[in-house]
Amino acid sequence: MKKAFLQLHVSVFLAGFTGILGKLIHLQEGWLVWYRLLITSLTMWILYSLTGKLQKIAVKDMLKLAGIGLLAAIHWVTFYGSIKYANVSVALVCFSSVGFFTALVEPLLLKRSIRWSELLLGLMVLAGIFIIFHFDPRYKTGIILGVICAVLMAFVMIFIRQFVQRINPETLLTYQLSGGFLSLSAILPIYLYYVPADYAIPTLSDWGWLLILAWGCSVLAFRLSATALKTLSAFTVNLSFNLEPVYGILLAFAVYQENKYLGKWFFIGFALIAASLLIHVVMLMREERKILTHEPG
């Protein structure tokens, strides 16, 4: 159990580190995501083919996963765009609104009742983002991109759930990322027409950080979380991943000293967001306790 917890928190930490790498890699956000998907999808095809973990799936499922991959690819483009137009902390604060958009969109798509507690907590997150947006105009473009990034991730999380019970995670992620790479390859020239890049070939340092991003923060983080899930409950994994924005922001403070450049309104907004996340954690813990209490001995 302790080993599983350690694996889980290392994977969450690695996921939180993606923001730092997004700033270290000087490629324009479109190219950054294109190279990340290229390296990650190729690695997964080789790794999971050799280990026999890739399932055969229907063409219809391949196409659906490719569509989800496109949404995920655009999510990453807007996430790294948010970092480059604002900073790591602002991008991660916006990313923390994923829960609100999931609580809002999921009932509409799946035709189930809205959980008002989650919606209210999500509104607290949005209020925190609005405070930062309204009182600190330097980051408006970055905040808009960050909120779009959160909306897209909410759709990805909702759509991917229809596959998790019948397709193993290795196959799921390999096809999703491959579909994202192919889709992004098709639309990248259009994106670059409107948002030109200074250069397209990574520098030596860019290659180094890209490999860490693809192998460490994607492939390794996924393997660790998937292994941990075999021992820990999905509840524990989901709860721990609420820490991803927090880890990322603390890393940005430590590595880039972003806390020195952020105004008081950022910290007021962030405090509101942190409070909503804390309340959500408490609610989830109470729900889990109720489930365990009512389980037959």
Phi and psi in degrees as a GROMACS rama.xvg file:
@    title "Ramachandran Plot"
@    xaxis  label "Phi"
@    yaxis  label "Psi"
@TYPE xy
-61.7233  -41.0887  LYS-2
-61.927  -40.848  LYS-3
-64.264  -42.7024  ALA-4
-60.7447  -43.3753  PHE-5
-62.0512  -46.1504  LEU-6
-58.8729  -42.6274  GLN-7
-63.0859  -46.893  LEU-8
-72.6346  -29.4165  HIS-9
-64.6235  -41.0894  VAL-10
-66.0894  -38.7966  SER-11
-65.8772  -42.1002  VAL-12
-61.2668  -43.9159  PHE-13
-62.8258  -39.6746  LEU-14
-63.6699  -39.9301  ALA-15
-67.1212  -23.8377  GLY-16
-75.9015  -13.4682  PHE-17
-60.6624  -33.2229  THR-18
-63.7251  -43.0967  GLY-19
-59.7848  -45.1482  ILE-20
-66.1907  -32.8239  LEU-21
-60.6943  -29.956  GLY-22
-85.0029  -32.0926  LYS-23
-70.6277  -32.4789  LEU-24
-82.9788  120.798  ILE-25
-88.0965  -0.255664  HIS-26
-61.8181  148.064  LEU-27
-60.5541  148.919  GLN-28
-55.7226  -34.3727  GLU-29
-64.8913  -47.2689  GLY-30
-68.1005  -37.7754  TRP-31
-56.916  -48.9508  LEU-32
-68.0038  -37.2633  VAL-33
-60.2572  -46.8576  TRP-34
-68.0705  -38.9141  TYR-35
-60.1847  -46.4924  ARG-36
-67.0058  -37.7163  LEU-37
-60.1486  -52.2554  LEU-38
-65.5279  -45.2363  ILE-39
-65.9551  -47.8504  THR-40
-65.9202  -41.1501  SER-41
-61.4909  -43.9383  LEU-42
-60.8297  -43.4992  THR-43
-68.3598  -38.9208  MET-44
-60.4735  -45.0726  TRP-45
-67.6575  -49.7926  ILE-46
-62.5227  -49.1239  LEU-47
-81.3161  -20.2413  TYR-48
-71.4816  -43.3333  SER-49
-66.3439  -32.3017  LEU-50
-93.145  0.396189  THR-51
69.5174  27.5962  GLY-52
-97.8927  -2.51033  LYS-53
-86.2124  124.518  LEU-54
-87.6423  156.553  GLN-55
-82.8985  130.85  LYS-56
-128.949  160.072  ILE-57
-67.9433  151.851  ALA-58
-58.371  -37.9109  VAL-59
-60.0078  -41.1072  LYS-60
-68.5368  -37.4675  ASP-61
-58.5492  -44.7999  MET-62
-66.7945  -40.3132  LEU-63
-64.6682  -43.1819  LYS-64
-65.8813  -33.5251  LEU-65
-64.4873  -39.3102  ALA-66
-64.3283  -41.5397  GLY-67
-64.5261  -37.2791  ILE-68
-61.5891  -37.2065  GLY-69
-63.2644  -45.2098  LEU-70
-60.1162  -41.9751  LEU-71
-64.4151  -39.8821  ALA-72
-63.5179  -44.7456  ALA-73
-66.2861  -35.4011  ILE-74
-56.9724  -47.0347  HIS-75
-66.6845  -38.2199  TRP-76
-60.5977  -45.7448  VAL-77
-69.8938  -32.9481  THR-78
-64.1017  -50.1299  PHE-79
-71.3378  -29.0011  TYR-80
-63.4193  -39.5959  GLY-81
-61.5202  -40.3315  SER-82
-63.6148  -43.3691  ILE-83
-75.507  -28.4105  LYS-84
-89.0221  -18.6413  TYR-85
-127.879  -104.67  ALA-86
-163.073  179.045  ASN-87
-62.6058  -44.2713  VAL-88
-62.166  -46.1874  SER-89
-63.2038  -43.8493  VAL-90
-60.2697  -42.0764  ALA-91
-73.2302  -33.0867  LEU-92
-61.3479  -44.0673  VAL-93
-65.6068  -39.2502  CYS-94
-61.0334  -29.2459  PHE-95
-66.8688  -8.67924  SER-96
-83.7132  3.46571  SER-97
-54.1514  -42.2668  VAL-98
-59.1919  -40.1837  GLY-99
-63.8132  -48.2499  PHE-100
-67.6075  -32.8038  PHE-101
-64.8926  -44.9601  THR-102
-64.4124  -28.1406  ALA-103
-82.4027  -44.6068  LEU-104
-84.0514  -38.8959  VAL-105
-56.1393  -46.9733  GLU-106
-61.1833  -33.8474  PRO-107
-69.5381  -41.2323  LEU-108
-75.5506  -39.1696  LEU-109
-97.381  -0.827765  LEU-110
55.7035  51.7269  LYS-111
-124.002  168.867  ARG-112
-70.5802  149.355  SER-113
-77.3657  137.456  ILE-114
-90.6526  102.05  ARG-115
-64.0198  -30.379  TRP-116
-62.8757  -43.6578  SER-117
-66.4518  -37.3514  GLU-118
-65.2433  -42.6649  LEU-119
-65.973  -40.0534  LEU-120
-64.7702  -38.2622  LEU-121
-63.5954  -37.0683  GLY-122
-65.3895  -33.1362  LEU-123
-62.1501  -41.0476  MET-124
-62.7651  -46.0978  VAL-125
-62.7441  -37.5875  LEU-126
-62.4062  -41.1197  ALA-127
-62.2704  -42.568  GLY-128
-64.3576  -40.6654  ILE-129
-62.2242  -40.2099  PHE-130
-60.2794  -45.3429  ILE-131
-64.36  -45.49  ILE-132
-60.9567  -45.3746  PHE-133
-72.9759  -38.8175  HIS-134
-99.5916  -4.81947  PHE-135
-132.663  83.9253  ASP-136
-66.1655  -11.362  PRO-137
-61.6117  -28.4558  ARG-138
-108.241  15.335  TYR-139
-60.5094  -45.9624  LYS-140
-62.8464  -43.9844  THR-141
-62.7685  -38.255  GLY-142
-68.0183  -42.5448  ILE-143
-59.5315  -46.0608  ILE-144
-63.7683  -38.4375  LEU-145
-64.9331  -38.9233  GLY-146
-69.2977  -40.4267  VAL-147
-59.6331  -42.1388  ILE-148
-57.0441  -43.2715  CYS-149
-67.1402  -41.2253  ALA-150
-60.6685  -46.1805  VAL-151
-63.1824  -41.461  LEU-152
-64.8084  -34.9066  MET-153
-59.9445  -44.2858  ALA-154
-64.5986  -40.9321  PHE-155
-59.4283  -46.6562  VAL-156
-64.0671  -38.0589  MET-157
-69.8453  -46.7107  ILE-158
-67.8538  -34.6505  PHE-159
-71.6332  -21.3844  ILE-160
-65.0535  -24.6412  ARG-161
-69.8699  -12.8458  GLN-162
-105.781  -19.9458  PHE-163
-65.5729  -23.9773  VAL-164
-80.9857  -20.5249  GLN-165
-122.246  -7.00795  ARG-166
-126.609  132.011  ILE-167
-67.7031  154.05  ASN-168
-60.0689  -33.6319  PRO-169
-63.2825  -46.2794  GLU-170
-65.6737  -43.2992  THR-171
-57.3577  -51.6188  LEU-172
-71.6638  -35.8787  LEU-173
-62.6202  -46.6636  THR-174
-70.0572  -36.8733  TYR-175
-63.5483  -48.8952  GLN-176
-68.871  -36.3318  LEU-177
-64.9177  -42.6862  SER-178
-62.9909  -38.7687  GLY-179
-63.3721  -40.6718  GLY-180
-63.8694  -47.9169  PHE-181
-64.9659  -41.291  LEU-182
-65.6008  -44.5098  SER-183
-65.1567  -36.2476  LEU-184
-59.3059  -35.5925  SER-185
-73.5102  -37.3944  ALA-186
-97.782  -10.5661  ILE-187
-59.302  -40.9753  LEU-188
-57.9167  -36.1127  PRO-189
-67.6466  -43.865  ILE-190
-61.5747  -43.1775  TYR-191
-68.7308  -25.0435  LEU-192
-64.5146  -40.4355  TYR-193
-88.8348  -28.0484  TYR-194
-127.312  79.8823  VAL-195
-61.9543  149.59  PRO-196
-106.062  147.745  ALA-197
-70.1764  -35.6069  ASP-198
-155.973  157.864  TYR-199
-114.778  -21.9547  ALA-200
-94.2685  122  ILE-201
-60.5301  145.117  PRO-202
-73.8469  173.381  THR-203
-59.4482  -43.5552  LEU-204
-67.1475  -38.1899  SER-205
-58.3814  -43.8014  ASP-206
-59.7748  -42.8038  TRP-207
-60.5881  -48.4704  GLY-208
-68.405  -35.187  TRP-209
-62.6473  -40.8712  LEU-210
-65.8819  -38.8654  LEU-211
-65.2999  -42.4013  ILE-212
-61.8839  -46.5108  LEU-213
-73.6866  -48.4085  ALA-214
-82.3936  -39.9071  TRP-215
-84.2989  -53.0201  GLY-216
-86.5618  -8.93753  CYS-217
-113.89  -69.921  SER-218
-64.9558  -52.9296  VAL-219
-65.7125  -44.4823  LEU-220
-59.5853  -40.3251  ALA-221
-65.3462  -45.4118  PHE-222
-62.0591  -40.537  ARG-223
-65.5592  -44.8357  LEU-224
-68.4615  -37.749  SER-225
-65.6778  -39.6175  ALA-226
-66.6116  -41.9715  THR-227
-63.6508  -35.9549  ALA-228
-63.7782  -23.9089  LEU-229
-69.304  -23.9945  LYS-230
-105.165  -40.7548  THR-231
-94.1324  161.46  LEU-232
-76.7693  156.9  SER-233
-60.0162  -34.3372  ALA-234
-56.5631  -48.7008  PHE-235
-62.9334  -40.3871  THR-236
-64.7792  -48.0031  VAL-237
-63.0731  -39.9721  ASN-238
-62.359  -43.6237  LEU-239
-65.6413  -35.7286  SER-240
-71.1077  -10.8374  PHE-241
-64.5186  -20.6542  ASN-242
-79.6656  -11.6213  LEU-243
-54.605  -50.9434  GLU-244
-62.3333  -35.6712  PRO-245
-65.1319  -47.9522  VAL-246
-56.6738  -45.5404  TYR-247
-62.979  -42.375  GLY-248
-67.6469  -42.3802  ILE-249
-62.7392  -37.6343  LEU-250
-64.1891  -41.4513  LEU-251
-63.0927  -37.4943  ALA-252
-65.0683  -41.5414  PHE-253
-73.2965  -42.9653  ALA-254
-83.3123  -44.6439  VAL-255
-107.977  -1.50484  TYR-256
51.1251  40.3895  GLN-257
-62.8905  -24.799  GLU-258
-59.8527  -24.7728  ASN-259
-75.4997  -20.9389  LYS-260
-106.71  -1.54254  TYR-261
-97.1855  135.776  LEU-262
-76.917  175.688  GLY-263
-63.8061  -28.8521  LYS-264
-69.1199  -29.2571  TRP-265
-62.0865  -45.6032  PHE-266
-71.5115  -32.0642  PHE-267
-65.9802  -46.4333  ILE-268
-63.635  -43.0131  GLY-269
-65.5505  -36.737  PHE-270
-61.8273  -39.6091  ALA-271
-65.1294  -41.7633  LEU-272
-66.0291  -44.1504  ILE-273
-61.5556  -38.663  ALA-274
-62.8218  -41.2654  ALA-275
-65.523  -40.0888  SER-276
-64.7042  -39.7389  LEU-277
-64.6557  -44.1952  LEU-278
-61.1114  -41.2518  ILE-279
-62.8999  -41.0626  HIS-280
-60.3236  -45.4538  VAL-281
-61.6943  -43.1489  VAL-282
-61.4007  -44.17  MET-283
-64.0713  -38.201  LEU-284
-65.9542  -38.1976  MET-285
-66.7308  -40.8624  ARG-286
-62.3198  -43.4592  GLU-287
-63.8215  -38.9351  GLU-288
-65.0497  -39.2253  ARG-289
-63.7202  -42.8209  LYS-290
-61.6194  -45.0081  ILE-291
-66.2318  -35.899  LEU-292
-65.6234  -36.9998  THR-293
-90.5507  -2.63454  HIS-294
-71.3662  139.223  GLU-295
-66.3872  138.935  PRO-296
